[in-house]
Amino acid sequence: MKALLALSCAIDGLNQRIGKLAGWLVLAAVLISAGNAIVRKVFDTSSNAFLEAQWYMFATLFLLSGAYTLLKQEHVRIDVIYLRFSRRTQVGIDIFGTVMFLLPMSLLMLYLCWPYFTNAFTSGETSANAGGLTQWPVKMMMPLGFALLALQGVSEIIKRIAWLKGLAPDPGVKEHNKPAELELAETIITQRAASKQ
């Protein structure tokens, strides 16, 4: 089990780094969008490459963040039913759902997306739009995203089995770090209350 937990830790670390890196694509997409809007309004010109770069960044963010979202336990669940069970039953449901649904779906999508990427790569496919971008980098994100999601599914199974055996902490406990905006709001409220006294 030690080797499997080490593998799980490595997968978690990989998806943690990729998820945080992918988050920067939001800023990049916003800057490109703003730059494109400014160039279009001020110089009355634009480029399809700017628009496609935004789409590519959004697709990359979406596809690479799926595994990170699973790692952080932020995927949608039917909590109305799930929360009625004991923690051991919940972990059993997690394992069953991952083995029966998440892994087969991820592996099927990986299988279906791989030729889509390789065809674009070998043909040097570019966008049909004038001034458009090469397509294979964004198409590569599909198999990569599903591979990362499948790996994270394996990691989640390992952590849950280890918890059932009493060898690891509960993997279903979410990190409840407050968002910076909430901390700032609480600080302002506390300071206002202190200044009124």
Buried (B, 14 or more C-beta within 10 A) or exposed (E): EEEBBEBBEEBBEBBBEBBEEBEEBEEBBEEBBEEBEEBEEEEEEBBBBBBBBBEBBBBBBEBBBBBBBBBBBEEEBEEEEEEEEEEEEBBBBBBEBBEEEBBEBBBEBBEEBBEBBBEBBEEEEBBEEEEBBBBBEBBBBBBBBBBBBBBBBBBBBBBBBBBBEEEBEEBBEEEEEEEEEEEEEEEEEEEEEEEEE
